[in-house]
Amino acid sequence: MRFIHSQALVVIVASFLVAGQVAAFSSPEEAADFEAFAAQSEFADYGTIPVMEEDGPQQTHFESWSEKDVSIVPQNIKITNLLRTLDLSRPLIREITSAAIQNIAEEDVNDYYFPVDLAYMSNLAHITAENRKTKEALELVKDEQYLDGQFQYYRIKLSSPLTPGEKMQITIKSSLSNIIRPFPTHVGQAEKQKVLYFGNPFALTAYPATKQKTTVITPSNVLDVLHSPDEVDVVIKNNQVILGPYNDVSALEHGIFEIQYQLTGAIQHVRHLRRDVEVSHWGNNLAIEEHYNFVNNGAQLKGQFSRIDYQRNPMGLRDGNGILGFITQIPKLASEIYYRDEIGNISTSAIVHQPDHVQLHMKPRFPIFGGWNTTWYLGYNAPLDGYVHNVPKSDKYILKVPVFVPMKDTTYEQVEIRVVLPEGSQNVKVHIPFEVESIAQSTIKTYMDSAGRSTVTIEARNLIEDHAQDMLIEYEYSSASYLTKPFAAAAMLMAVFATSMIVSRLDFKIGGSAIKKNK
């Protein structure tokens, strides 16, 4: 049985609520909005939707749901205790799973397997593992050996072999993007939005667990648990929902858990970011330009935008999901900073100097409400010697720059980084601390180029703040290549001067000299 995606399973909850449990919503209009929202979901591939009637429920079990999944990894480990924290306080979902494990085999165990449902692989933005006591990072890779078409297993290499009967504790941290959905789907200009989260009330594990508990953290105590399994104990304390503890949980245990809660602010999402980095040794300059295609994925604006209401009470937008501006970081020594869109320069920006960087405050031409989108680009120059270092007694250089500079609480669907190296660069090598979609090398020509510049193009998807790390690009750039540009410029100028001299000596008059007539 595969774990069903949230956008489809919201229909299941709608069928229960609309039929007899409308009281879970604040008004009949809200329930009707939910029904309309659920009807738009694609659920044809997930079986028959259960329907609640006045006489009672019809058949409410999905046949595929009733089947027990069987873990295909070696069952040489038992989880004696597991604590999972699900942080819903921000648009990006953070999950921390701490497990106490024990070797129940007769030989040493080197690996621990962590399953992720394939339906959520496109949402999994980041995942790490560590030894809970020593905080030592553990190697974590996708395992291609165990494939069953339902789960992607990650193999975690333990810091040391686990001898028979030995115990240890590990922590797995993961981040999921684009999981929550706004509901109601439309809100007023200054109205607080609510969102829906669908997930598994049990911590998904590849091994049986003697005991486990899940704590769900929301931004505020304005929340409603819409659905949870009957066998799961649910306790609500302020802004926390506690599921369990419960005993003897099978491997790959699953269920339905749906919660609606209040989330103030926008759900910021960058559809596409193109980041251009140009290296110039002659000018000792690093030029950076970033192009953004941005959308607010929050609840859409109900009715039309009222500028009168906005000017009358601009602070009221703090309760809504409208975006008034963005903040990004640029280097402390950056110069020639600009912020523009398709129309031209946007003057509503400010620079705030910090001890180790500069904050660029950007205010778009209009507030960006849920469902609205905008595009812009920004750029600046910085001294090259702060980013490029020469390996002593060699022609090798190392460029160290951030993969990208993230905005707070923002997800990035597609990121393209283009690094333009000096003309004549050779033996280019790229080092990125995380997995990307592709890395390609090409050649482009700009001003005064003869052979063209080596260009590295990196494409990545589903990036978050955790990916804001430095990348290293090694390349060789000889002294002869360093002199190529000035020689080419000098040769071009000499050619222009020579052509000018030759042209100035030519006679372009029509006809020959005047012939004097003999009288």
C-alpha positions as a printed Julia matrix, in Angstrom:
519×3 Matrix{Float64}:
   0.0     0.0     0.0
   1.39    3.37   -0.92
   0.92    6.47    1.17
  -1.6     8.69   -0.63
  -0.75   12.25   -1.62
  -2.42   15.08    0.3
  -4.09   16.77   -2.63
  -6.04   13.62   -3.42
  -6.82   12.52    0.11
  -8.34   15.85    1.04
 -11.37   14.5    -0.81
 -11.75   11.75    1.77
 -11.94   14.21    4.61
 -14.39   16.33    2.66
 -16.73   13.39    2.25
 -16.88   12.89    6.03
 -17.21   16.55    6.91
 -19.75   17.62    4.35
 -22.08   14.73    5.16
 -22.5    15.12    8.85
 -19.6    16.85   10.55
 -19.87   20.36    9.16
 -19.57   21.64   12.72
 -15.8    21.22   12.38
 -15.89   24.41   10.3
 -16.77   27.85   11.53
 -19.61   28.32    9.05
 -21.66   26.46    6.4
 -20.02   28.68    3.77
 -16.63   27.4     4.83
 -17.83   23.8     4.57
 -19.25   24.48    1.11
 -15.95   26.0     0.08
 -14.21   22.86    1.3
 -16.55   20.66   -0.74
 -15.85   22.69   -3.87
 -12.14   22.6    -3.17
 -12.16   18.83   -2.66
 -14.13   18.26   -5.85
 -11.25   19.72   -7.86
  -8.79   17.06   -6.63
  -7.74   14.11   -8.75
  -8.81   10.95   -6.93
  -9.74    8.51   -9.68
  -6.65    6.39   -9.07
  -7.22    5.99   -5.35
 -10.33    3.82   -5.22
 -13.93    4.5    -4.25
 -14.55    7.57   -2.12
 -16.47    6.73    1.08
 -19.8     8.57    1.41
 -21.53    9.42    4.68
 -25.32    9.35    4.64
 -27.94   10.03    7.27
 -28.47    6.28    7.77
 -24.78    5.77    8.42
 -21.63    5.18    6.43
 -21.44    3.02    3.37
 -18.31    0.98    2.71
 -15.55    3.31    3.87
 -12.43    1.15    3.49
 -10.22    1.3     0.45
  -9.23   -2.21   -0.51
  -5.64   -1.14   -1.14
  -5.52    0.61    2.22
  -6.41   -2.51    4.16
  -3.36   -4.36    2.9
  -0.32   -4.41    5.15
   2.93   -3.34    3.57
   5.93   -5.54    4.2
   9.37   -4.04    4.59
  11.83   -5.6     2.14
  14.99   -4.54    3.96
  16.76   -6.95    6.33
  14.86   -7.14    9.63
  17.98   -7.12   11.8
  17.03   -4.04   13.83
  14.3    -3.31   16.34
  13.21    0.21   17.32
  12.78    0.27   21.08
  11.53    3.86   21.24
  10.81    6.56   18.68
   9.93   10.24   19.03
   8.84   12.26   16.01
   8.36   16.03   15.91
   6.38   17.5    13.03
   6.91   21.26   12.82
   4.08   23.01   10.92
   4.9    26.49   12.19
   6.26   27.58    8.79
   5.22   26.89    5.19
   8.14   24.47    4.9
   7.38   21.33    6.91
  10.21   20.11    9.16
  10.21   16.56   10.52
  12.64   15.27   13.16
  12.64   11.55   13.97
  14.76   10.3    16.87
  14.94    6.52   17.21
  16.56    4.22   19.75
  17.56    1.1    17.82
  18.89   -2.31   18.82
  20.64   -5.03   16.84
  18.51   -8.18   17.11
  20.6   -10.22   14.66
  23.46  -12.61   15.4
  25.98  -10.56   13.43
  27.09   -6.94   13.22
  24.82   -4.4    11.53
  26.34   -1.53    9.55
  23.3     0.15    8.01
  19.91    1.51    9.02
  17.19    1.98    6.4
  14.74    4.86    6.34
  11.72    4.67    3.97
  10.09    7.57    2.14
   6.84    7.11    0.24
   7.37    7.65   -3.48
   4.33    9.93   -3.56
   6.29   12.39   -1.44
   9.7    12.13   -3.11
   9.02   15.21   -5.23
   8.24   17.12   -2.01
  11.31   15.92   -0.1
  13.63   18.91   -0.27
  16.3    17.94    2.25
  17.2    15.0     4.48
  20.1    14.33    6.87
  20.97   11.82    9.59
  23.17   12.02   12.67
  24.18   10.16   15.8
  21.82   11.55   18.43
  24.38   11.51   21.24
  27.59   12.59   19.48
  25.88   14.75   16.79
  28.15   13.09   14.24
  26.75   13.32   10.71
  25.95    9.94    9.2
  26.3     9.1     5.53
  22.88    8.9     3.89
  22.32    7.77    0.3
  19.46    6.48   -1.82
  19.56    2.7    -1.96
  18.87    1.2    -5.38
  19.03   -2.39   -4.14
  15.67   -2.44   -2.39
  12.97   -1.21   -4.76
   9.32   -2.22   -4.45
   7.57    0.53   -6.41
   6.1     2.04   -3.25
   8.97    3.34   -1.14
  12.37    4.87   -1.67
  14.73    3.53    0.97
  17.62    5.64    2.24
  20.6     3.72    3.57
  22.2     5.31    6.62
  25.71    4.1     7.39
  26.15    3.81   11.15
  29.16    5.5    12.72
  30.41    2.08   13.87
  29.14   -1.5    13.43
  26.32   -2.35   15.8
  27.19   -5.6    17.56
  24.48   -8.15   18.49
  22.28   -6.74   21.24
  23.96   -3.32   21.12
  21.85   -0.15   21.13
  22.32    3.35   19.74
  20.26    6.43   18.95
  19.98    8.18   15.61
  18.16   11.32   14.46
  16.8    11.89   10.97
  15.84   15.4     9.88
  13.81   16.01    6.73
  12.12   18.99    5.08
   9.05   18.79    2.85
   7.95   21.58    0.52
   4.59   22.31   -1.13
   2.71   19.99    1.23
   0.16   22.3     2.84
  -2.85   23.69    0.98
  -4.77   26.88    1.89
  -8.31   26.36    3.08
 -10.53   28.28    2.73
  -9.08   28.79   -0.71
 -10.05   32.52   -0.69
  -9.71   35.07    2.12
 -10.26   38.79    2.54
  -7.55   41.39    2.11
  -6.64   41.52    5.82
  -8.08   38.15    6.84
  -5.96   35.45    8.44
  -5.61   32.34    6.33
  -5.91   28.71    7.34
  -4.19   25.75    5.73
  -4.64   21.99    5.59
  -1.97   19.4     6.27
  -2.4    15.74    5.48
   0.06   13.11    6.67
   0.71    9.86    8.45
  -0.1     9.8    12.18
   2.58    7.13   12.57
   6.27    7.58   11.96
   7.02    5.6     8.8
   9.78    3.1     9.6
  11.29    0.05    7.95
  11.36   -1.82   11.26
   8.8    -2.58   13.99
   8.76   -0.15   16.91
   8.07   -1.11   20.51
   6.87    2.4    21.29
   6.5     5.65   19.35
   4.95    9.09   19.72
   4.42   12.04   17.38
   4.2    15.7    18.4
   2.73   18.14   15.87
   3.6    21.82   16.39
   1.45   24.53   14.78
   1.99   28.34   14.69
  -0.89   29.04   17.1
  -3.6    27.32   19.11
  -6.16   28.0    16.35
  -6.4    24.47   14.98
  -8.81   21.61   14.29
  -7.91   17.94   13.94
 -10.22   16.9    11.12
  -9.37   13.23   10.94
  -7.23   10.66   12.76
  -7.41    6.86   13.13
  -9.6     5.51   15.91
  -6.69    3.62   17.44
  -4.57    6.77   17.74
  -4.85    8.8    20.94
  -4.99   12.54   20.16
  -4.21   15.14   22.82
  -4.28   18.89   22.06
  -2.21   21.2    24.28
  -2.15   24.84   23.19
  -0.45   24.79   19.78
   0.62   21.14   19.96
  -1.12   17.95   18.92
   0.23   14.77   20.52
  -0.39   11.46   18.76
   0.26    8.51   21.05
   2.24    7.11   22.65
   1.27    3.74   21.21
   2.93    0.36   21.44
   4.0    -2.41   19.08
   3.79   -0.46   15.83
   4.41   -2.53   12.71
   6.93   -1.61   10.05
   5.5     0.73    7.39
   2.43    1.42    9.54
   0.17    4.08    8.05
  -3.05    5.94    8.65
  -4.88    9.18    7.9
  -4.22   12.37    9.81
  -5.65   15.73    8.7
  -5.34   19.03   10.52
  -6.5    22.56    9.7
  -4.65   25.4    11.38
  -4.05   29.12   11.1
  -0.9    30.2     9.27
  -0.25   33.93    9.18
   1.73   35.31    6.28
   2.41   34.34    2.71
   3.45   31.0     1.26
   6.39   32.26   -0.78
   7.44   30.23   -3.8
   9.95   30.96   -6.58
   8.97   29.13   -9.73
  12.26   29.84  -11.46
  15.49   31.51  -10.41
  18.3    32.17  -12.86
  21.55   33.22  -11.19
  24.34   34.48  -13.47
  27.89   34.69  -12.08
  30.56   36.27  -14.31
  34.26   36.15  -13.41
  36.65   38.81  -14.73
  40.33   38.53  -13.8
  41.28   41.69  -15.7
  38.72   43.82  -13.94
  39.12   41.98  -10.59
  35.34   41.81  -10.59
  32.6    39.32   -9.84
  29.3    40.31  -11.45
  26.11   38.64  -10.21
  22.6    38.99  -11.61
  19.5    37.1   -10.43
  16.18   36.76  -12.29
  13.1    35.78  -10.26
   9.71   34.37  -11.25
   7.77   34.5    -7.98
   4.27   33.47   -6.84
   2.39   33.68   -3.55
   0.87   30.22   -2.98
  -1.31   31.39   -0.11
  -5.1    31.63   -0.1
  -6.31   33.73   -3.02
  -7.74   37.19   -2.53
 -11.51   37.25   -2.1
 -12.91   39.95   -4.35
 -10.79   42.79   -5.66
  -7.84   44.56   -4.12
  -8.85   47.8    -2.39
  -6.07   50.35   -2.37
  -8.24   52.62   -0.22
  -8.42   49.99    2.53
  -4.72   49.34    2.13
  -3.78   53.02    2.49
  -6.23   53.45    5.35
  -4.78   50.53    7.31
  -1.51   49.25    5.78
  -0.64   47.42    9.01
  -3.74   45.29    8.54
  -1.91   43.28    5.89
   0.21   41.76    8.62
  -2.77   39.6     9.54
  -3.33   38.6     5.92
  -1.06   36.86    3.46
  -0.16   39.84    1.29
   3.53   40.51    0.64
   4.76   44.08    0.9
   8.44   43.44    0.27
  11.4    41.08    0.22
  14.75   41.02    1.97
  17.89   39.43    0.56
  21.56   39.5     1.47
  24.4    40.72   -0.71
  28.15   40.97    0.0
  29.39   43.74    2.26
  31.66   45.18   -0.46
  29.02   45.01   -3.2
  28.72   48.03   -5.5
  26.52   49.2    -8.38
  23.47   47.5    -6.85
  20.27   47.55   -8.92
  16.71   46.21   -8.6
  14.54   46.24  -11.73
  11.63   44.59  -13.51
  10.37   44.55  -17.1
   9.2    48.15  -16.83
  12.5    49.49  -15.55
  14.21   50.49  -12.34
  12.23   50.03   -9.11
  13.1    52.9    -6.8
  11.29   51.49   -3.73
  14.34   49.7    -2.35
  16.76   50.36    0.46
  20.19   49.16    1.57
  20.84   48.35    5.22
  24.45   47.73    6.23
  25.12   44.88    8.66
  28.47   43.93   10.27
  29.23   41.16    7.76
  26.83   41.77    4.87
  24.36   44.19    3.29
  20.6    43.72    3.38
  18.72   44.72    0.26
  15.1    45.61    1.08
  12.98   45.37   -2.06
   9.42   46.63   -2.28
   7.47   45.6    -5.4
   5.21   48.0    -7.24
   2.11   46.45   -5.62
   1.35   44.07   -2.71
   1.42   40.41   -3.76
  -1.62   38.51   -2.48
  -2.34   34.79   -2.69
  -2.3    33.52   -6.26
  -0.56   36.66   -7.52
   2.86   36.51   -9.16
   5.59   38.9   -10.2
   9.01   38.96  -11.83
  12.1    41.03  -11.14
  15.87   40.91  -11.35
  18.67   42.35   -9.26
  22.42   42.57   -9.63
  25.65   43.91   -8.21
  29.43   43.8    -8.56
  31.93   42.63   -5.94
  35.75   42.43   -5.71
  36.95   39.16   -7.22
  39.73   38.54   -4.7
  37.11   37.76   -2.06
  35.88   34.77   -4.07
  38.75   33.46   -6.24
  41.99   32.07   -4.83
  45.07   30.95   -6.73
  46.75   27.68   -5.85
  50.41   28.63   -5.16
  52.93   27.89   -7.93
  50.27   26.79  -10.4
  47.76   28.08  -12.93
  44.88   26.61  -10.95
  42.19   28.87   -9.48
  39.32   28.02   -7.15
  36.07   30.01   -7.22
  33.98   29.79   -4.04
  30.5    31.31   -4.22
  27.1    30.47   -2.7
  24.88   28.27   -4.84
  22.16   30.86   -4.23
  21.14   33.36   -1.55
  17.72   32.34   -0.2
  14.9    34.51    1.04
  13.39   33.49    4.37
  10.62   30.86    4.31
  10.78   30.54    0.52
  10.85   27.42   -1.62
  12.52   27.32   -5.02
  10.99   25.07   -7.64
  13.67   25.37  -10.32
  17.08   27.02  -10.03
  19.52   27.61  -12.88
  23.05   28.81  -12.1
  25.32   29.98  -14.92
  28.97   30.62  -14.1
  30.91   32.39  -16.87
  34.68   31.91  -16.46
  37.43   33.94  -18.17
  38.28   33.18  -21.78
  40.92   30.48  -21.96
  39.87   28.64  -18.81
  40.52   24.9   -18.99
  40.02   21.7   -16.98
  36.92   22.99  -15.23
  35.67   20.94  -12.26
  32.52   21.61  -10.23
  31.94   20.61   -6.6
  28.42   21.02   -5.14
  27.57   19.71   -1.64
  24.19   18.27   -2.66
  22.55   16.43   -5.52
  21.47   18.49   -8.55
  19.59   17.74  -11.75
  22.44   18.39  -14.18
  25.82   20.06  -14.68
  26.79   21.07  -18.21
  29.71   22.95  -19.75
  29.54   25.14  -22.83
  31.17   28.17  -24.45
  29.68   31.61  -24.93
  31.08   34.72  -26.57
  30.88   38.22  -25.15
  32.62   41.5   -25.9
  36.17   41.25  -27.24
  36.19   37.45  -27.09
  37.89   35.38  -29.76
  37.44   31.73  -28.73
  34.7    32.31  -26.17
  34.37   31.8   -22.42
  33.93   28.52  -20.6
  30.49   28.43  -18.99
  29.15   26.05  -16.36
  25.36   25.62  -16.19
  23.88   23.95  -13.1
  20.21   23.02  -12.84
  18.56   22.04   -9.56
  15.02   21.58   -8.3
  13.17   21.93   -5.01
  15.75   24.0    -3.13
  15.28   25.54    0.31
  17.37   27.5     2.8
  19.33   24.37    3.74
  20.82   24.31    0.24
  22.32   27.79    0.6
  25.85   26.4     0.72
  29.06   27.28   -1.07
  30.03   25.58   -4.3
  33.6    25.26   -5.58
  34.64   25.58   -9.21
  38.23   24.71  -10.11
  39.76   25.89  -13.36
  43.16   26.51  -14.94
  43.92   29.94  -16.29
  47.45   30.44  -17.66
  49.41   33.66  -18.07
  49.12   33.3   -21.84
  45.34   33.15  -21.52
  45.49   36.15  -19.22
  47.16   38.16  -22.0
  44.8    36.98  -24.72
  42.22   39.69  -24.08
  44.61   42.72  -24.15
  46.4    41.35  -27.22
  43.07   40.85  -28.95
  42.0    44.38  -27.99
  45.34   45.83  -29.17
  45.15   43.92  -32.45
  41.61   45.17  -33.01
  42.62   48.77  -32.33
  45.63   48.45  -34.65
  43.38   47.04  -37.34
  40.99   49.97  -36.9
  43.83   52.52  -37.08
  45.39   50.81  -40.11
  42.06   50.69  -41.87
  41.49   54.36  -41.05
  44.9    55.33  -42.46
  44.33   53.41  -45.66
  40.85   54.81  -46.12
  42.08   58.38  -45.54
  44.59   58.07  -48.41
  42.07   56.88  -50.95
  40.43   59.31  -53.39
  36.71   58.75  -53.5
  35.88   61.68  -55.87
  33.71   60.94  -58.85
  35.67   61.35  -62.11
  39.27   62.51  -62.62
  40.98   65.93  -62.35
  39.52   68.83  -64.24
  41.07   69.24  -67.75
  42.05   72.7   -68.58
  40.99   73.77  -72.08
  43.64   75.32  -74.35
  42.65   78.61  -75.65
